[in-house]
Amino acid sequence: MRKLTNLLAITILIGGCSSMKQTSNANDDDVYYSRKDKSDTTSIHAKNNLEYALAHPTTTTTLTLRRCNLKTLPPEIGTLKNLKTLKIYKCKLETLPPEIGKLGNLETLILNTNKLKTLPPEIGSFEKLKYLSLSYNELEKLPPEIGNLISLEVLSLNGNQLTELPQEIGRLNGLTYLTLANNKLSELPPSIGNLTILKTFIIGRNRFDKLPAEIGKLSSLYELNVSGSGAMLQIPNSICDISSLENLYVDASTQIPYCLQSRNSFRFKIIVQ
């Protein structure tokens, strides 16, 4: 491999095939590694390229792993001090090492379609994290440290096995988008009302029979999806306090308060799914 000078950032993309190619942009600032096809063969090349990233800890800013059969990350992942984006898809990831908490500059973390059942408390160390997606794992609960993600704007937890949420989720008052769809939740903590700039809230396909009155405090809410959230789900009257609400997704059994049914606004819509 030819030597690159003045390398500002290294982006590693690991796919699921055995053949690799190297390309670079016009400024030669980023190095991309991509697979030539989508077949899933051995993970030896994935490991080699992960080692390459770890060998350049100060210049690696983005790391993407796909279909790499990686049950956990090596402790050395904590040496990537300038990493801003970490994406791991379909790698059968089961655990995260405590050292992941050392990625202090991380802004985007996507760990979709893996086999995570728990998260280490160090997950709360990412003070700069804005985007967190943990969709389609096997998470049963979240650590209370999740509430330490003070910069978080987007949180995606759909397609897990969550049965409850920690009260600390109410400390994520920078959230604008939150999806909890396709879990096993039967209630929301009252602290959910603290998310006052939340615009999109998706909780469909859970096991609710009612929602907390504090949901009426979501004063910036634009879209609420409760379709399939539970048989005869009761939406509290307090939701009528949300003047910004424009799209409400429900199913045929959802019990909608009269104040919403009679709302006189051309912008407000109730969509039955």
Residue pairs with C-beta under 8 A, 6 or more apart in sequence:
1 22
4 24
4 28
4 31
6 28
6 29
7 28
7 29
7 31
7 56
7 59
8 29
8 30
8 59
9 29
9 30
9 59
9 60
9 61
9 62
10 30
10 31
10 53
10 56
10 59
10 60
10 61
10 62
11 30
11 31
11 32
11 60
11 61
11 62
11 63
11 64
12 31
12 33
12 49
12 50
12 52
12 53
12 60
12 62
12 63
12 64
13 32
13 33
13 34
13 64
13 66
14 33
14 35
14 45
14 46
14 49
14 50
14 64
14 65
14 66
14 68
15 34
15 35
15 38
15 66
15 67
16 35
16 38
16 39
16 40
16 41
16 66
16 67
16 68
16 90
17 35
17 36
17 37
17 38
17 39
17 40
17 41
17 45
18 39
18 41
18 42
18 45
19 35
19 36
19 37
20 33
20 34
20 35
20 36
20 45
20 49
21 33
21 34
21 36
22 31
22 32
22 33
23 32
23 34
24 30
24 31
24 32
25 32
30 62
33 49
35 66
40 67
43 68
43 69
43 70
46 65
46 68
46 69
46 70
47 68
47 70
50 63
50 65
50 68
50 70
50 74
53 60
53 63
53 80
54 74
54 76
54 77
54 79
54 80
57 79
57 80
57 81
57 82
58 81
58 82
59 82
60 80
60 82
60 83
61 82
61 83
61 84
61 85
62 83
62 84
62 85
62 86
62 87
63 80
63 83
63 85
63 86
63 87
64 85
64 86
64 87
64 88
64 89
65 87
65 88
65 89
65 91
66 88
66 89
66 90
66 91
67 89
67 90
67 91
68 88
68 91
69 91
69 92
70 88
70 91
70 92
70 93
71 92
71 93
71 94
71 95
72 93
72 94
72 95
72 96
72 97
73 93
73 96
73 97
73 99
73 100
74 97
75 97
75 98
75 99
76 99
77 97
77 99
77 100
77 103
78 97
78 99
78 100
78 101
78 102
78 103
79 102
80 103
81 102
81 103
81 104
81 105
82 105
83 103
83 105
83 106
84 105
84 106
84 107
84 108
85 106
85 107
85 108
85 109
86 103
86 106
86 108
86 109
86 110
87 108
87 109
87 110
87 111
88 110
88 111
88 112
88 114
89 110
89 112
89 113
89 114
90 112
90 113
90 114
91 114
92 114
92 115
93 111
93 114
93 115
93 116
94 114
94 115
94 116
94 117
95 116
95 118
95 120
96 111
96 116
96 119
96 120
96 122
96 123
97 120
98 120
98 122
99 122
100 120
100 122
100 123
101 120
101 122
101 123
101 124
101 125
101 126
102 125
103 125
103 126
104 125
104 126
104 127
104 128
105 128
106 126
106 128
106 129
107 128
107 129
107 130
107 131
108 129
108 130
108 131
109 126
109 129
109 131
109 132
109 133
110 131
110 132
110 133
111 133
111 134
111 137
112 133
112 134
112 135
112 136
112 137
113 135
113 136
113 137
114 136
114 137
115 137
115 138
116 134
116 137
116 138
116 139
117 137
117 138
117 139
117 140
117 161
118 139
118 140
118 141
118 143
119 134
119 139
119 142
119 143
119 146
120 143
121 143
121 145
122 145
123 143
123 145
123 146
123 149
124 143
124 145
124 146
124 147
124 148
124 149
125 145
125 148
126 149
126 151
127 148
127 149
127 150
127 151
128 151
129 149
129 151
129 152
130 151
130 152
130 153
130 154
131 152
131 153
131 154
132 149
132 152
132 154
132 155
132 156
133 154
133 155
133 156
134 156
134 157
134 160
135 156
135 157
135 158
135 159
135 160
135 179
136 158
136 159
136 160
137 159
137 160
138 160
138 161
139 157
139 160
139 161
139 162
140 160
140 161
140 162
140 163
141 162
141 163
141 164
141 166
142 157
142 162
142 165
142 166
142 169
143 166
144 166
144 167
144 168
145 168
146 166
146 168
146 169
146 172
147 166
147 168
147 169
147 170
147 171
147 172
148 168
148 171
149 172
150 171
150 172
150 174
151 174
152 172
152 174
152 175
153 174
153 175
153 176
153 177
154 175
154 176
154 177
154 178
155 172
155 175
155 177
155 178
155 179
156 177
156 179
157 178
157 179
157 180
157 183
158 179
158 180
158 181
158 182
158 183
158 202
159 181
159 182
159 183
160 182
160 183
161 183
161 184
162 180
162 183
162 184
162 185
163 183
163 184
163 185
163 186
164 185
164 186
164 187
165 180
165 185
165 188
165 189
165 192
166 189
167 189
167 190
167 191
168 191
169 189
169 191
169 192
170 189
170 190
170 191
170 192
170 193
170 194
170 195
171 191
171 194
172 195
173 194
173 195
173 196
173 197
174 197
175 195
175 197
175 198
176 197
176 198
176 199
176 200
176 220
177 198
177 199
177 200
178 195
178 198
178 200
178 201
178 202
179 200
179 201
179 202
179 203
180 202
180 203
180 206
181 202
181 203
181 204
181 205
181 206
181 225
182 204
182 205
182 206
183 205
183 206
184 206
184 207
185 203
185 206
185 207
185 208
186 206
186 207
186 208
186 209
186 230
187 208
187 210
187 212
188 203
188 208
188 211
188 212
188 215
189 212
190 212
190 214
191 214
192 212
192 214
192 215
192 218
193 212
193 214
193 215
193 216
193 217
193 218
194 217
195 201
195 218
196 217
196 218
196 219
196 220
197 220
198 218
198 220
198 221
199 220
199 221
199 222
199 223
200 221
200 222
200 223
201 218
201 221
201 223
201 224
201 225
202 223
202 224
202 225
203 224
203 225
203 226
203 229
204 225
204 226
204 227
204 228
204 229
204 249
204 273
205 227
205 228
205 229
206 228
206 229
206 230
207 229
207 230
208 226
208 229
208 230
208 233
209 230
209 231
209 232
209 233
209 234
210 233
210 234
210 236
211 226
211 233
211 234
211 235
211 236
211 239
212 236
213 236
213 238
214 238
215 236
215 238
215 239
216 236
216 237
216 238
216 239
216 240
216 241
216 242
217 238
217 241
218 242
219 241
219 242
219 244
220 244
221 242
221 244
221 245
222 244
222 245
222 246
222 247
223 245
223 246
223 247
223 248
223 249
224 239
224 245
224 247
224 248
224 249
225 248
225 249
226 233
226 235
226 248
226 249
226 250
226 251
226 254
227 249
227 250
227 251
227 254
227 272
227 273
228 251
228 273
229 251
229 254
231 253
232 253
232 254
232 255
233 253
233 254
233 255
234 255
235 250
235 254
235 255
235 256
235 257
235 260
236 257
237 257
237 259
239 245
239 257
239 260
240 257
240 259
240 260
240 263
245 268
246 267
246 268
246 269
247 269
247 271
248 256
248 260
248 268
248 269
248 270
248 271
249 271
249 273
250 256
250 270
250 271
250 272
250 273
251 272
251 273
252 272
256 270
260 268
260 270
261 270
